[in-house]
């Protein structure tokens, strides 16, 4: 494993990530152990640990991982969350992606939970082929791309290939939201504020709503 550059304020990043997770838990976005959060930290990615009670998260519940292999860096004491390969795929594919937010919303963990717009499929029409990405109907900018059949095994390589295929081969035209069957919704941005704003837009276009959206963390002070 080649040496990776880490930010000098990594410990401060750990504390901020944990504090944000607790606030997302209190606001209803991450109940129990559901959901995950990640951000770039130099050449590595800092991410929430597996099986984490989000209401009790602290700096020790974060993990620095190698973005190419998905493994904890030397000295880390926790294992990354199960959704880490999707986080790493987004961080690796999208050049401006600094933060990824994942929520496992009730009723929205499978493509069947998404409505297809009236103009997309007529009566008796089976709709687009399963292999093609689909968009959720809703206001402009609120329609996440859908990964209907994620790799059976979420390893970094297979997941990265699947995410690249769904996002269409170009970061510029990709919407800032991805729904992965069985896992939930992932949104991203250049900072926490952008990632949460994308999550709000998905919520606005969802029926039933993904969450109340009340009391979401104030992104002020979330340093890149």
C-alpha positions, 0 to 999 in steps of 0.5 A: 500500500503506497503512502497516502497524504493525510490532512493535518487536521484529521482529528478535527475532521473526525470530531466534526464528522461524528458531531454531524452524524449525531445531529443527522440522527436527532433530525431523523435522517439516520435512525438507529444504526442506519445511514453513513457519512464520508468526506475526503481527508487528503488522499484518504477518505474518512467514513463512519464505522460499521454497525454504528449507533448514530446517536452515540457517534464520537471521533473514535467511530470514524475510519480512514480508508484507502480509497482504492482498496477500501481498507482501513489505514494502518493504525485504525481500530474500526472497520468501515460501514458496509456502504463504503464501496459506494462512498468510495466509488463516488469520491473516486469518480466525481472530481468535485465530490468532497462529502457523501451522505447516505440515508436508508429511507423507509420505502425507498431502498428499492427501485420499485419504490420510485414512481416513473413519470407519466410520460415515461411509460404508458398503460401496459408499457413495461418501462425502460429496460432494467439495465438502463438507469431510471430517474424518479419523477419529481421537481427538476433536480430532485430525480436521483439516478437508480442503481437497480441491481448493485453487485452482489458483493459490494467490493470497491472494484465492482461497485465502482464499475456499476456506479460509473455505468449508471452515472453515464460516463460523465460527471458533468451531467450526473445528478447529485443523487443516486438510489442504490437498491437495498441500500438507500439514497446517496447524495454528494457535494463540494461540502456538507451543505451541498450534499444536504441540499441535494438530499432535501431536493430528493425529499421534496420529489419523493412520495412518501417523503424520505424524512422531515428534513427539520433540524438538519445540521448547519453546514457552517464550520464544516471545513474542506 
